[in-house]
Amino acid sequence: MKQKKIPMRRCIGCYESKPKKDLLRIVRSKEGQISLDFTGKLNGRGAYVCADAGCFEKMIKGNKLSREFETEVGAATYEALRTQFEKRTEADGSKSGGGAVG
């Protein structure tokens, strides 16, 4: 029996490749809104970060989303993402769809 291929993605905080299901997806829609995508199915350009506070903070401090999305990402957007991330880690596995913030 053939083993199923596991999709790998690179975290923009620590630059390690990990299985896609272990990472959080941040998406920029065509309208320019940036949000956490908990389902992994929202349309738009995606970037991945570990579900770890350390990697999330590295992403914010290094302004990595601006580079990944090739657009300016403001402090207010990063704060909104941090709030979504903290709610997600507090819920620890809740099934939510992710809301737009930018």
C-alpha positions as MATLAB code, in Angstrom:
seq = 'MKQKKIPMRRCIGCYESKPKKDLLRIVRSKEGQISLDFTGKLNGRGAYVCADAGCFEKMIKGNKLSREFETEVGAATYEALRTQFEKRTEADGSKSGGGAVG';
ca = [
       0.000    0.000    0.000;
       1.364    3.404   -0.990;
       2.007    5.840    1.855;
       0.083    9.117    1.585;
       2.202   12.234    1.039;
       2.086   14.746    3.908;
       2.027   18.381    2.712;
       4.843   20.404    4.298;
       4.942   24.174    4.806;
       7.598   26.573    6.141;
       6.937   28.632    9.263;
       7.693   32.332    8.689;
       8.744   32.697   12.338;
      11.369   29.969   12.732;
      11.796   28.931    9.044;
      11.356   25.232    9.864;
       9.380   22.985    7.520;
       6.564   21.193    9.324;
       3.389   19.323    8.364;
       0.727   21.741    7.144;
      -1.802   20.554    9.743;
       0.573   21.563   12.588;
       0.789   25.205   11.442;
      -1.611   28.150   11.545;
      -2.434   29.832    8.244;
      -2.587   33.597    7.915;
      -4.365   34.755    4.781;
      -4.541   38.021    2.814;
      -7.717   38.277    0.763;
      -8.025   40.030   -2.596;
      -9.537   42.972   -0.703;
      -6.368   43.216    1.412;
      -7.861   41.920    4.667;
      -5.473   39.853    6.785;
      -6.767   37.221    9.193;
      -6.001   33.884   10.795;
      -7.508   31.055    8.766;
      -8.352   28.262   11.191;
      -9.967   26.088    8.507;
      -7.172   26.431    5.946;
      -9.751   27.006    3.214;
     -10.163   30.781    2.922;
      -9.330   32.271   -0.472;
      -6.242   34.412   -0.784;
      -2.487   34.381   -0.356;
      -1.416   32.329    2.651;
       1.538   32.299    5.027;
       2.130   29.754    7.764;
       3.352   30.121   11.348;
       3.813   27.575   14.147;
       1.046   27.425   16.733;
       3.688   28.560   19.222;
       3.815   31.957   20.942;
       7.572   32.257   20.324;
       7.264   31.851   16.550;
       4.255   34.156   16.476;
       6.238   36.898   18.272;
       9.227   36.428   15.912;
       6.842   36.915   13.000;
       5.536   40.161   14.518;
       8.934   41.565   15.572;
      10.463   40.821   12.183;
       7.486   42.285   10.293;
       7.495   39.054    8.282;
       3.949   39.377    6.942;
       4.874   42.528    5.025;
       7.546   40.554    3.211;
       5.374   37.481    2.612;
       2.343   39.411    1.380;
       4.369   42.106   -0.436;
       2.323   44.854    1.208;
       2.603   47.054    4.294;
       1.115   45.433    7.398;
       0.434   47.899   10.220;
       0.771   47.516   13.977;
      -3.027   47.452   14.389;
      -3.263   44.407   12.106;
      -0.543   42.612   14.059;
      -2.363   43.390   17.325;
      -5.634   42.040   15.918;
      -3.830   38.869   14.780;
      -2.237   38.529   18.227;
      -5.702   38.785   19.824;
      -7.069   36.095   17.477;
      -4.024   33.917   18.197;
      -4.412   34.278   21.974;
      -8.123   33.433   21.788;
      -7.255   30.395   19.675;
      -4.601   29.149   22.100;
      -6.935   29.710   25.067;
      -9.686   27.725   23.323;
      -7.036   25.109   22.376;
      -8.611   23.404   19.418;
     -11.962   25.143   19.061;
     -13.583   24.971   15.619;
     -13.853   28.569   14.423;
     -13.632   30.007   10.934;
     -11.357   33.025   11.375;
     -12.391   36.625   10.963;
     -10.952   39.404    8.838;
      -8.944   42.107   10.577;
      -7.162   44.348    8.084;
];
